[in-house]
Amino acid sequence: MVKNVVYFIFFVLFATSCSNTKYLPEGELLYVGGKIKVEDSIISKKEHKLLKSKLAEILRPKPNKKFLGLRPKLFIYNLVGTVKKEKGFRHWLKYTVGEPPVLMSQVDLEYNKSLIQNYVENNGYFNAKTTADSTKSGKKVVAEYYVNPKEQYKIKKIKFPEDSSAIGIAVAKTQRRSLLKVGNPYSLDIIKEERNRIDTRLKEKGFFYFNADYLKVQVDSTVAKHEVTLIVKVKNETPQLAKKSFKINNIFVYPNYSINSDSITGSEKYKDFTIIGNEKLFKPKIFDRTLYFKKGDLYNRTNHNLSLNRLVNLGTFKFVKNQFKVSDTIGDYLDTYYYLTPLPQKSIRVEILAKTNSANYTGTELNINWSNRNTFHAAELLSITAFGGAEVQLGGKNNGFNVYRFGSEANLIWPRIIAPIKFESASGFVPRTKATLGYEYQNRTQLYSLQTFKAAFGYSWKENERKEHQLNITEITFASPQNVTDLYNQQASANSSLKNVIEKQLIFGPTYSYSYTNTMQKKRKNTIFYKGSIDFSGNIVGLISGANIKKGDTIKVLGIPFSQYLKIQNEFKHNYKINENSQIASRIIAGVAFAYGNSDEIPFSKQFFIGGTNSLRAFRSRSLGPGSYDGSNETTSFLPDQSGDVKLEMNTEYRSKIYRFINGALFIDAGNIWLANKDINKPGSQFSKDFLKEIAVGIGAGLRFDFDFLVLRTDLAFPIRKPYFPDGQRWVLDQVSFGSGSWRKDNLVFNLAIGYPF
């Protein structure tokens, strides 16, 4: 049997190989790749291996792609045959899935030989010799390149300018952090990087008109055997302006600039700034806070870029343009001009959203937003939003228990930190102070209605594009249930989770979050995102008042016991880029919350939940946990929300492009929630040292339709480990039966959502 399989595999390989050369044009040969042979015993094995791999990368063209020794894309191209139409499935299959043969006639041996010779010489192998040839086998041909690199030249000495000119002295002062090191191999790429490094340093020292092309590095290879001296020089033809270090003189700001304006009239002086054509549109102090340059400052590229970034970051200007001109005064000075075109001050936006979740709720929402980008003439943003929506379940346990909501929210954002202490930010991002007021009315038909009032005041700032902080001095939430039905009261009497939902809640206290990301660095194979947050509620008031619910000392504010708790949550994401079309994305969420002092439970709205389209996709939203507790046995007429004080969630997803805007995914999700304290009504729900035995696991596959303006996501998942099953029987792989109607109904979960899950 095994022997027959081996024969069959060899037959397939042979047949495929023959079919790929069968369709070649008359007189053509199939190019199957180039081989690099480094012929030198002087260089080390490490150098030999590295040189061979680098040279292989520069050969052109690349042969047809191989997989397990076969060329499936070429095979598909040949299999489809002639395609008359420039669209349709056959055209897509031939030219998108398949690829045309790479012919030997397309290979220029002399061109590749010159590329190899240039590379080795640019990396210090000045005495290298390169030859090229080809070897034919049937209708296939391999290009062969022979390289004899000889010994590599190393850097013996580096000389920087020694003259007394301003530019010469400035260049010489940059040598402490030079990329050129004595003893390192000669490298043209490193020399280019060194020129750019010197130019960057000079830009920080006032040399506005200088650039890297005004530098040259001479190579003297006569100083010793296989060694060179590198001499860094400023070119003789460098313009005089490029040799001067400039300071800032006048600073002109045009805050209402338009390219179509015939003339701009009216100006005012404010500190070091001349503001032209303002017409009382902006308070002058905003430019003093935003622009880094002051009169008499030495020009530097850092402050140049930071000023532009902060102007853009204000969110008030549509276009920001900056210009420097030599000042008409004694000395080396620059006049600075900022041309700013404002966005419309007031705007209104209407949004209609479609919503769905894995609990089978679907619905729509209407948002109307009015905003003023310059409320008090200092780039303050005032936005007022009104919203309303409905969610219904078309089938399932919650059928008929629809959700209707409406409300409003007002936000006022100042582009600065408003605090009794002075706050200075050296980043290109404007720090902000934000005040929020909001109200929402939610009606869950046949159950209850809920009014929620909220207010917040806090700050957000960025150290740089990777690190962000958000500190709310206080967040206040007041939730008041109304119109609770007899049906809900009857079932809440036997279920603590349901009872918590309809309790009045007063939450106030500070919150803080920190996030770090390098996902904007597109060339990195590994990118990460981290966010940590901490939420204090009622702690100061609780400490001062000595509130202790265990002793019966419950303190009330406005007749309502305030919540006192501490909540910590961490989220970590990692993306590994396999290639341009595929990646592995992972996420870990870990959180814990505990009540004390004036409370013995975390407010329901602040507890942890798990399951659903952006969580464990094999389990319905908020239906899993806590712990090994089985919420499906609850005798309710509707689906309750399961919540917990501890959360652990892990997700991994392989994403790959299938066709144009269609991407596929394979995923595995794991996790659960637990209660911090024992609940006699929910056996198995308390967090313990055996928590790993209560981890739920689900797997699945999905499609993502990327339409640029939105990503529509479909996921089909099913559980392979159910923590509410008896211990020892929680892995349910042996129960997987796609052909069983009852199994599909109980286990297959279809998720439809917008955007990626994480």
C-alpha positions in Angstrom: 0.0 0.0 0.0 2.7 2.4 1.0 4.7 1.5 -2.1 1.7 2.4 -4.3 1.3 5.7 -2.6 4.9 6.6 -3.2 4.6 5.6 -6.9 1.5 7.8 -7.1 3.2 10.8 -5.6 6.2 10.5 -8.0 3.7 10.2 -10.9 1.9 13.4 -9.9 5.2 15.2 -9.5 6.4 14.0 -12.8 3.1 14.8 -14.6 2.9 18.3 -13.1 6.5 19.0 -14.0 6.1 17.9 -17.6 2.8 19.8 -18.0 4.5 23.1 -17.0 7.0 22.9 -19.8 4.6 21.5 -22.3 2.9 24.9 -23.0 6.2 26.9 -23.5 6.4 28.9 -26.7 8.6 27.5 -29.5 12.3 27.9 -28.7 11.7 29.1 -25.1 13.1 27.6 -21.9 11.6 27.8 -18.4 13.7 29.7 -16.0 13.7 27.9 -12.7 16.1 30.2 -10.7 19.6 31.4 -10.2 22.3 29.9 -8.1 25.1 31.9 -6.3 28.4 30.1 -5.9 30.9 31.9 -3.7 34.4 30.7 -4.6 36.8 31.8 -1.9 38.4 30.1 1.1 39.7 33.4 2.6 36.3 34.6 4.0 34.7 32.9 7.0 31.8 30.5 6.8 29.5 33.1 8.4 30.5 35.7 5.8 30.2 33.1 3.0 26.6 32.2 4.1 25.5 35.9 4.6 27.0 37.0 1.2 25.3 34.1 -0.6 21.9 34.9 0.8 22.2 38.7 0.1 23.2 38.1 -3.5 20.4 35.7 -4.1 17.9 38.4 -3.1 19.0 40.8 -5.8 18.7 38.5 -8.8 16.0 39.4 -11.3 13.5 38.1 -12.4 12.2 35.8 -9.7 11.3 32.3 -11.0 7.7 30.9 -10.7 6.7 30.2 -7.1 7.2 26.7 -5.8 5.3 24.7 -3.2 6.5 21.2 -2.2 8.7 21.1 -5.3 5.8 22.0 -7.6 4.8 25.2 -9.3 1.0 25.2 -8.7 0.4 28.8 -9.9 2.1 28.1 -13.2 0.2 24.8 -13.5 -3.1 26.7 -13.0 -2.1 29.3 -15.6 -1.4 26.5 -18.1 -4.5 24.5 -17.2 -7.0 27.3 -17.8 -5.7 27.8 -21.4 -6.7 30.6 -23.7 -9.0 33.3 -22.1 -10.8 35.5 -24.6 -12.5 37.9 -22.1 -10.7 40.3 -19.8 -13.0 39.5 -16.9 -14.9 36.7 -15.4 -13.9 33.6 -13.4 -11.5 32.1 -16.0 -9.6 35.4 -16.3 -9.4 35.7 -12.5 -8.3 32.1 -12.2 -5.6 32.4 -14.9 -4.1 35.8 -14.0 -4.8 36.2 -10.3 -4.5 32.7 -8.9 -2.2 31.5 -11.6 1.0 33.2 -13.0 2.6 33.1 -16.5 5.9 31.2 -17.0 9.2 33.1 -16.4 11.2 32.5 -19.5 15.0 32.4 -19.9 14.7 35.0 -22.6 13.6 37.4 -19.8 16.8 36.9 -17.9 19.7 39.2 -18.5 22.8 37.4 -17.2 25.1 40.5 -17.8 22.7 42.7 -15.9 22.5 40.4 -12.9 26.3 40.0 -13.1 26.7 43.8 -12.8 24.3 43.9 -9.9 26.3 41.3 -8.0 29.6 43.0 -8.8 28.2 46.4 -7.6 27.0 44.8 -4.4 30.2 43.1 -3.4 32.3 46.3 -4.2 29.8 48.5 -2.3 30.4 46.2 0.7 34.2 46.3 0.7 35.2 43.5 -1.7 37.1 45.8 -4.0 39.0 43.0 -5.7 36.1 40.7 -6.4 35.5 38.9 -9.7 32.1 37.8 -11.0 31.2 35.6 -13.9 27.8 34.3 -15.2 26.6 31.2 -17.0 23.6 28.9 -17.4 22.9 25.2 -17.3 20.1 23.6 -19.4 18.2 20.5 -18.4 15.5 19.6 -20.9 13.3 22.6 -21.3 14.4 24.1 -17.9 17.4 26.3 -17.3 19.3 27.5 -14.2 21.4 30.7 -14.2 24.7 30.3 -12.3 26.8 33.1 -10.9 30.3 32.6 -9.7 31.7 35.2 -7.2 35.3 35.3 -6.0 35.1 38.2 -3.4 38.7 38.1 -2.2 39.4 39.8 1.2 37.1 42.4 2.5 38.4 45.9 3.2 38.0 47.2 6.8 38.0 50.8 8.1 41.4 51.8 9.5 40.8 55.5 10.2 38.0 58.1 10.0 38.7 61.8 9.4 36.2 64.6 10.0 36.7 68.3 8.9 39.4 70.1 10.9 38.9 73.7 9.5 37.6 76.6 11.5 34.5 77.4 9.4 31.1 77.2 11.1 30.0 74.3 9.0 33.3 72.4 9.4 33.1 72.8 13.2 29.5 71.7 13.3 30.2 68.6 11.2 33.2 67.7 13.3 31.1 67.9 16.5 28.8 65.1 15.2 31.5 62.4 15.1 30.9 61.2 18.7 27.8 59.2 17.5 29.1 58.4 14.1 27.9 55.2 12.4 31.4 54.7 10.9 33.5 52.6 13.2 37.2 51.7 13.0 37.5 47.9 12.3 34.1 47.6 10.7 33.9 46.5 7.0 33.5 49.2 4.4 29.8 49.7 3.4 28.4 52.2 1.0 25.0 51.9 2.7 26.4 52.8 6.1 28.2 55.8 4.5 24.8 57.0 3.1 23.2 56.5 6.5 26.1 58.5 8.0 25.5 61.4 5.7 21.8 61.5 6.6 22.7 61.3 10.3 25.0 64.3 10.0 22.4 66.3 8.1 19.8 65.5 10.8 22.2 66.7 13.5 23.0 69.9 11.6 19.3 70.7 11.2 19.1 70.8 15.0 21.9 73.3 15.0 20.3 76.0 12.8 21.6 74.8 9.3 18.2 75.2 7.6 19.5 75.1 4.0 21.9 72.2 4.4 21.2 68.7 3.1 23.0 65.4 2.9 24.0 65.9 -0.7 26.4 68.6 0.3 28.6 65.9 2.1 31.0 63.5 0.6 33.0 60.7 2.1 36.3 60.1 0.2 37.8 56.6 0.4 41.6 56.1 0.5 42.5 52.5 -0.1 46.3 53.1 -0.3 46.9 53.5 3.4 47.4 49.7 4.1 46.6 46.3 2.7 42.9 45.7 2.7 42.2 48.8 4.8 40.7 52.2 4.0 40.7 55.7 5.5 37.3 57.5 5.2 37.5 61.3 4.9 34.3 63.2 5.6 34.1 66.5 3.8 31.8 69.3 2.9 31.7 69.7 -0.9 33.3 72.8 -2.3 30.2 73.6 -4.4 28.0 73.8 -1.3 26.0 77.1 -1.4 26.9 79.8 1.2 23.4 79.8 2.7 23.8 76.1 3.5 27.0 76.8 5.5 25.2 79.2 7.9 23.4 78.6 11.1 20.2 80.6 11.4 18.1 82.0 14.3 14.4 82.9 14.2 13.5 86.5 13.7 9.9 87.5 12.9 7.1 85.0 13.2 4.0 85.7 11.1 0.7 83.8 11.5 -2.1 83.9 9.0 -5.0 82.2 10.9 -7.6 82.7 8.2 -5.6 82.1 5.1 -7.2 81.3 1.7 -5.4 80.8 -1.5 -8.2 82.6 -3.3 -8.0 85.7 -1.1 -6.9 88.8 -3.0 -5.5 90.6 0.0 -5.3 90.1 3.7 -5.7 93.1 5.9 -5.3 93.9 9.6 -2.6 92.7 11.9 -1.9 92.6 15.6 1.2 91.9 17.7 1.1 89.4 20.5 4.4 88.6 22.2 6.8 87.4 19.5 4.0 86.9 16.9 2.5 89.1 14.2 -1.0 87.8 13.5 -2.4 88.9 10.2 -6.0 88.8 9.0 -7.3 87.3 12.3 -10.6 89.4 12.4 -11.0 88.2 16.1 -11.4 84.6 14.8 -8.8 83.2 17.3 -7.4 84.4 20.5 -3.7 85.1 20.0 -2.7 83.1 23.1 -3.5 79.9 21.3 -0.5 80.4 19.0 1.8 81.1 21.9 0.7 77.7 23.4 1.0 75.8 20.1 4.1 77.1 18.4 7.5 76.2 19.8 9.6 78.8 18.0 10.2 82.1 19.8 12.1 85.1 18.5 15.9 84.6 18.9 15.7 80.8 19.1 18.2 78.8 17.1 16.3 77.1 14.2 16.0 73.3 14.8 14.0 70.7 12.9 12.5 69.2 16.0 10.6 72.4 17.0 9.8 73.0 13.3 8.0 69.6 13.1 6.5 69.8 16.5 4.9 73.1 15.7 3.3 71.8 12.5 2.1 68.6 14.3 0.4 70.6 17.1 -1.3 73.0 14.6 -2.7 70.0 12.7 -3.6 68.2 16.0 -5.7 71.1 17.1 -8.4 69.8 14.7 -9.4 73.3 13.8 -7.4 73.8 10.5 -8.1 72.2 7.2 -4.6 73.1 5.8 -1.4 74.0 7.5 1.5 75.4 5.6 4.9 76.7 6.8 7.6 78.7 5.1 10.9 80.1 6.1 12.6 83.1 4.4 16.0 84.8 5.0 15.2 87.9 7.1 16.0 91.3 5.8 18.1 92.3 8.8 21.7 92.2 10.0 22.9 88.7 10.9 21.8 85.2 10.0 18.0 85.2 10.7 14.9 83.5 9.3 11.4 84.9 9.2 8.8 82.2 9.8 5.4 82.2 8.1 2.4 80.0 9.1 -0.5 79.9 6.6 -3.6 78.3 8.3 -6.9 77.6 6.5 -9.7 76.9 9.1 -12.3 74.2 8.8 -15.9 75.3 8.9 -16.5 76.4 12.5 -19.9 74.7 12.8 -21.1 71.5 11.3 -23.8 68.9 11.7 -23.5 65.2 11.0 -26.2 62.6 10.7 -25.4 58.8 11.0 -27.6 55.8 10.6 -26.1 52.6 12.0 -27.0 49.0 11.6 -26.2 46.8 14.6 -26.2 43.1 15.4 -24.7 40.7 18.0 -24.4 37.0 18.7 -27.4 37.1 21.1 -29.5 37.4 17.9 -30.3 41.0 18.6 -30.4 43.2 15.5 -31.3 46.8 15.2 -30.6 50.3 14.0 -29.5 53.6 15.6 -29.8 57.2 14.5 -27.1 59.7 15.7 -27.3 63.5 15.1 -24.2 65.4 16.0 -23.7 69.2 16.1 -20.2 70.6 16.7 -18.4 73.9 17.0 -14.7 73.7 16.5 -13.9 77.2 17.9 -16.4 77.7 20.6 -14.6 80.3 22.7 -12.2 81.4 20.0 -9.3 79.3 21.3 -9.9 76.1 19.3 -12.3 74.6 21.9 -14.5 71.8 20.5 -18.1 71.6 21.7 -20.1 68.7 20.4 -23.7 67.8 21.2 -25.1 64.4 20.2 -28.7 63.1 20.2 -29.3 59.5 19.5 -32.1 56.9 19.4 -32.3 53.3 18.4 -34.0 50.0 18.7 -32.8 46.4 19.0 -35.0 43.3 18.5 -34.5 39.6 18.6 -36.1 37.8 15.7 -35.9 34.4 17.3 -34.7 32.7 20.5 -35.3 33.1 24.2 -35.4 36.9 24.1 -37.9 37.1 21.3 -40.3 40.0 22.2 -38.0 41.5 24.8 -37.0 44.4 22.6 -34.7 47.2 23.6 -35.4 50.9 22.8 -33.0 53.7 23.8 -32.6 57.4 23.3 -30.5 60.1 24.9 -28.1 62.9 24.5 -24.4 63.8 25.3 -22.5 67.0 25.3 -18.7 67.2 25.3 -16.5 70.3 25.6 -12.8 69.8 24.8 -10.1 72.5 25.5 -6.8 72.1 23.7 -4.8 72.5 26.9 -4.6 71.3 30.5 -6.9 73.3 32.8 -5.4 72.7 36.3 -4.0 74.6 39.2 -0.5 73.4 38.4 1.3 74.3 35.1 1.5 71.4 32.6 4.1 71.4 29.8 4.1 68.9 27.0 7.1 68.5 24.7 5.4 66.3 22.2 3.8 67.2 18.9 0.3 66.3 20.3 -1.8 68.9 22.0 -2.9 67.9 25.6 -6.6 68.2 26.2 -9.1 68.8 28.9 -12.5 67.2 28.5 -15.9 67.7 30.2 -18.8 65.5 29.5 -22.5 65.5 30.4 -24.9 62.8 29.3 -28.3 61.2 29.7 -29.8 57.9 28.3 -33.2 56.4 28.7 -33.4 52.6 27.9 -36.6 50.6 27.8 -36.4 46.8 27.8 -40.0 45.9 26.9 -41.9 43.6 29.3 -39.0 44.0 31.8 -37.9 47.4 33.0 -36.7 50.9 31.9 -33.4 52.5 33.0 -32.4 56.2 33.2 -28.7 56.9 33.3 -27.1 60.3 34.0 -23.3 60.7 33.7 -20.7 63.4 34.0 -16.9 63.4 33.7 -14.0 65.8 33.8 -10.4 64.8 32.9 -7.3 65.0 30.8 -5.7 63.2 27.9 -2.2 63.7 26.6 0.4 61.9 24.5 4.1 61.6 25.2 4.6 60.6 21.6 2.8 58.7 18.8 3.2 55.5 20.8 2.3 56.4 24.4 -1.0 57.9 25.6 -2.4 58.8 29.0 -6.0 59.5 30.0 -6.8 60.7 33.5 -10.4 61.5 34.6 -10.4 63.4 37.9 -13.9 62.2 38.4 -16.5 60.1 36.6 -20.0 60.2 38.0 -22.8 57.8 37.0 -26.3 57.6 38.4 -28.5 54.8 37.2 -32.2 54.7 38.2 -34.4 51.8 37.1 -38.2 52.4 36.6 -41.3 50.6 35.5 -40.0 47.2 36.6 -42.6 44.6 35.6 -44.0 41.8 37.8 -42.4 39.2 35.4 -39.0 40.6 36.1 -39.5 41.0 39.8 -40.7 37.5 40.1 -37.7 36.0 38.4 -35.2 38.4 40.0 -36.2 37.3 43.5 -34.4 34.0 42.8 -31.6 35.3 40.7 -29.0 37.8 42.2 -27.7 38.8 38.7 -31.2 40.0 37.7 -31.7 41.7 41.0 -28.4 43.7 40.7 -29.6 45.2 37.4 -32.6 47.0 38.9 -30.8 48.5 41.9 -30.2 52.2 42.0 -26.5 52.9 41.5 -24.3 55.9 42.3 -20.7 55.7 41.1 -18.1 58.4 41.3 -14.3 58.6 41.4 -11.2 58.9 39.3 -10.0 56.6 36.5 -6.7 56.3 34.7 -5.6 54.5 31.6 -2.3 54.1 29.8 -1.8 52.7 26.3 1.3 51.9 24.2 1.4 50.8 20.6 3.8 50.5 17.7 1.2 49.3 15.2 1.8 52.4 13.0 5.2 51.0 12.1 4.1 49.1 9.0 7.4 47.5 8.2 7.7 45.7 11.5 7.0 42.0 11.5 5.9 42.1 15.2 3.7 44.9 16.5 2.1 45.2 19.9 -0.7 47.2 21.6 -1.1 47.4 25.4 -3.7 49.2 27.5 -3.9 49.2 31.2 -6.7 50.9 33.2 -7.6 51.4 36.8 -10.9 52.6 38.2 -11.4 53.9 41.7 -14.9 54.6 43.0 -15.9 56.2 46.2 -12.5 55.6 47.8 -11.8 59.1 49.2 -15.4 59.5 50.5 -15.3 56.0 51.9 -12.1 56.6 53.8 -13.2 59.9 55.2 -16.6 58.6 56.3 -15.4 55.2 57.5 -18.1 53.4 55.6 -18.2 49.7 56.3 -21.1 47.7 54.9 -20.1 44.6 56.9 -20.6 46.5 60.1 -23.8 48.1 58.8 -22.2 51.5 58.4 -23.5 52.3 55.0 -23.2 55.9 53.9 -25.7 57.3 51.5 -25.5 60.3 49.1 -28.8 61.7 48.0 -30.5 58.7 49.6 -28.4 56.2 47.6 -25.5 54.1 48.9 -22.5 55.0 46.8 -20.4 52.3 45.2 -16.9 51.7 46.6 -14.6 49.4 44.6 -11.3 49.0 42.7 -11.2 47.7 39.2 -8.0 46.9 37.2 -7.9 45.7 33.6 -5.1 44.9 31.2 -5.3 44.2 27.5 -2.4 43.1 25.3 -2.4 42.6 21.6 0.3 41.1 19.3 0.4 40.9 15.5 2.9 38.8 13.7 3.1 39.7 10.0 3.9 36.5 8.0 3.9 38.2 4.6 2.0 41.0 2.8 -1.2 38.9 2.7 -1.3 37.0 6.0 -0.7 37.5 9.7 -1.4 36.0 13.1 -3.2 38.3 15.6 -3.4 37.5 19.3 -5.0 39.2 22.3 -5.0 38.6 26.1 -7.4 40.4 28.5 -7.0 40.0 32.3 -9.0 42.0 34.8 -10.0 41.9 38.4 -12.4 44.0 40.5 -13.3 43.9 44.2 -15.7 45.9 46.3 -15.1 47.0 49.9 -16.0 49.7 52.4 -19.5 50.9 51.4 -20.2 48.1 49.0 -20.1 44.3 49.0 -20.7 44.0 45.2 -19.3 45.6 42.1 -22.0 47.7 40.3 -23.5 45.6 37.5 -22.5 48.0 34.8 -18.8 47.8 35.9 -18.6 44.0 36.1 -16.9 41.8 33.5 -18.8 40.0 30.7 -17.6 37.4 28.2 -18.8 35.8 24.9 -20.1 37.4 21.7 -18.9 38.7 18.4 -15.7 40.4 19.8 -15.0 37.9 22.6 -15.5 34.1 22.8 -17.4 33.7 19.5 -18.5 30.1 20.2 -20.6 31.3 23.1 -23.6 33.7 23.0 -23.0 37.2 24.3 -22.9 37.3 28.2 -24.1 33.7 28.4 -20.9 32.1 29.7 -19.8 31.7 33.3 -19.2 32.7 36.0 -16.8 29.7 36.5 -18.4 26.3 36.0 -21.9 27.6 36.7 -24.4 26.6 34.0 -26.6 29.6 33.3 -28.7 27.8 30.8 -30.5 26.0 33.6 -31.9 29.2 35.0 -35.7 29.1 34.7 -36.2 32.6 33.2 -38.4 33.6 30.3 -35.5 35.6 28.9 -31.7 35.3 28.6 -30.0 36.9 31.7 -26.6 38.6 31.5 -23.9 36.6 33.3 -21.3 38.8 34.9 -18.1 38.4 37.1 -15.5 40.1 39.1 -12.5 38.4 37.5 -11.9 37.9 33.8 -9.3 36.0 31.7 -9.6 35.9 27.9 -7.2 34.8 25.2 -7.8 35.0 21.4 -5.6 34.0 18.5 -6.6 34.4 14.8 -4.8 33.6 11.6 -5.8 36.1 8.9 -5.1 35.6 5.2 -6.2 37.3 2.0 -8.3 35.1 -0.3 -9.3 37.5 -3.2 -9.1 41.2 -3.5 -11.4 42.5 -0.8 -12.1 39.1 0.8 -10.0 37.9 3.7 -10.3 34.6 5.5 -9.7 33.7 9.2 -9.2 30.7 11.4 -9.4 31.4 15.1 -9.4 29.9 18.6 -10.8 31.8 21.7 -10.5 30.8 25.3 -11.4 32.3 28.7 -14.1 32.8 31.4 -15.3 35.1 34.2 -15.5 34.4 37.9 -17.0 35.9 41.0 -14.7 37.0 43.8 -17.1 35.8 46.5 -19.1 32.7 46.9 -22.7 32.8 45.7 -24.9 30.0 46.9 -27.3 30.5 44.0 -24.4 30.0 41.5 -22.4 26.9 42.4 -18.9 26.8 40.9 -18.8 30.5 40.2 -16.1 31.6 42.7 -12.6 32.1 41.5 -10.2 29.5 42.9 -6.7 27.9 42.3 -8.4 25.5 39.9 -9.6 28.3 37.6 -7.7 26.8 34.6 -10.0 23.8 34.7 -12.9 26.2 34.1 -11.6 27.8 30.9 -14.0 27.7 28.0 -12.5 27.1 24.5 -14.1 27.7 21.1 -12.8 27.5 17.5 -14.1 28.6 14.2 -13.5 30.2 10.8 -14.7 33.4 9.1 -14.7 35.8 6.2 -13.9 39.5 6.3 -15.2 41.7 3.4 -13.0 44.8 3.4 -14.8 47.5 1.4 -12.3 50.3 2.5 -15.0 52.3 4.2 -16.0 49.4 6.4 -15.1 45.8 7.2 -18.1 43.4 7.3 -17.2 40.3 9.3 -18.8 36.8 9.4 -17.7 34.1 11.8 -18.9 30.6 12.4 -17.8 29.1 15.7 -18.5 26.2 17.9 -17.3 25.2 21.5 -14.8 22.4 22.0 -14.6 22.9 25.8 -17.5 23.7 28.0 -16.6 24.6 31.7 -20.2 23.9 32.9 -19.9 20.2 32.0 -18.8 17.8 34.8 -15.1 17.8 35.5 -13.4 15.3 33.2 -16.1 15.7 30.5 -15.5 19.3 29.5 -13.6 18.6 26.3 -16.4 17.9 23.8 -14.4 17.2 20.6 -15.8 13.7 20.5 -19.3 15.1 20.4 -18.7 17.2 17.3 -21.2 16.1 14.7 -21.9 18.5 11.9 -24.5 16.2 10.5 -26.6 16.3 13.6 -29.4 18.9 13.5 -29.6 19.1 17.3 -25.8 19.5 17.6 -25.8 22.3 15.1 -28.6 24.1 16.9 -27.0 23.8 20.3 -23.4 24.6 19.3 -22.9 26.4 16.0 -22.9 30.1 16.6 -23.0 32.5 13.6 -21.6 36.0 14.3 -22.2 39.0 12.0 -20.3 42.2 12.9 -18.6 45.3 11.6 -14.8 45.6 12.0 -12.2 43.1 13.3 -12.8 41.5 16.7 -9.5 42.9 18.0 
